[in-house]
Amino acid sequence: KWLREHMHESIPNTIRQLNIKLVGHYRYYGIYGNWISLTKFYRYVKGMLWKMKRKRDQSQWLSWKKYNAILKLYPLENPKIHLKSAY
């Protein structure tokens, strides 16, 4: 929902704000047993960001190759385990 509301902002600004949200998500859910879920969430967010930015106009200017080049300049935060044990 947040990505849809911010689809018309610039890509660097969107990624900057999205990284803040991702870090919060990783800190909250980043315990040892959630690694697979965190990586699935990362891939989902990466795909949805591409989809929303591609929807901005009808020309389909943002190919997957261009998107990956943009992500090298403005990377998304990777999942991180913050707590080794829940006990």
N, C-alpha and C positions, 0 to 999 in steps of 0.2 A: 504494500500500500504506500509506504514511504517513497519507494522508487518511482511509482507512478505519479505521485504528487510533485516530485522534483525532476521529472524527465527533461524539462526544458532548461534546466540550469547547465552551466558548462561542466564538462567532464571532470576537470581537476577539482572544482568546488564540490561536486557530487561525491567524488572518491574521498576527498578530505573528510567530509561529514560522515560518509559511510564507514570509513575506517574508525572513527570514534565509536560508532555503534557496534562495529565488529569487535573492537577491543573490549567493550563492556560485556558483550555476549560471551566472548572467550573467557573473561575473568569470572563470570558467574557460572558458566557451565564447564569450565576447563578443569575437570577432575579426571583422574586416570582412566576411568571406565568409559568416558564419553569421546574418546579420540575419533572413532569412526563417525559418530554423529556430527562432530565439529567439522570434519573434512567434507562430509556430505553437505552441511550447511554452507561451507565456503564455496563449494562448486555450484550450489543452487544460487547463491547471491551473485557469483560471477556470471552465470548464465542469465539471470534476470536483469542484471545491470546492462548487459549487452542487448538484451531484448528491448528494454525500455529506451535506451539511447538510440537504437536502430529505428524505433517507432516514431521518433521525433519528426521525421519527414518521410515522404513517400519515395524518395530516390534510392533508398537502400544503400547509402553511401558508406555505412560502417560494416565492412566485411569482418569476418572472424580474424583474418590476418592483420588488418588495421587495428582491430580491438586489442589483440595481443601486443602489438607495437606500442599502443597507448598505455597498456598496463605495465610495460617495462619502464616507461617514464613516470607513471603514477601508480605504483603497485598497491594492490589490496593487501590488508593485513592477513598474514597466514595464521591458521589456528595454532594455539599454544596451550599446553597443559600448565596450569598454575598451581595445582595441588596434586601431589603424587598419591595421596590416599585420602579417602573420605572419612577415615577414622582417626 
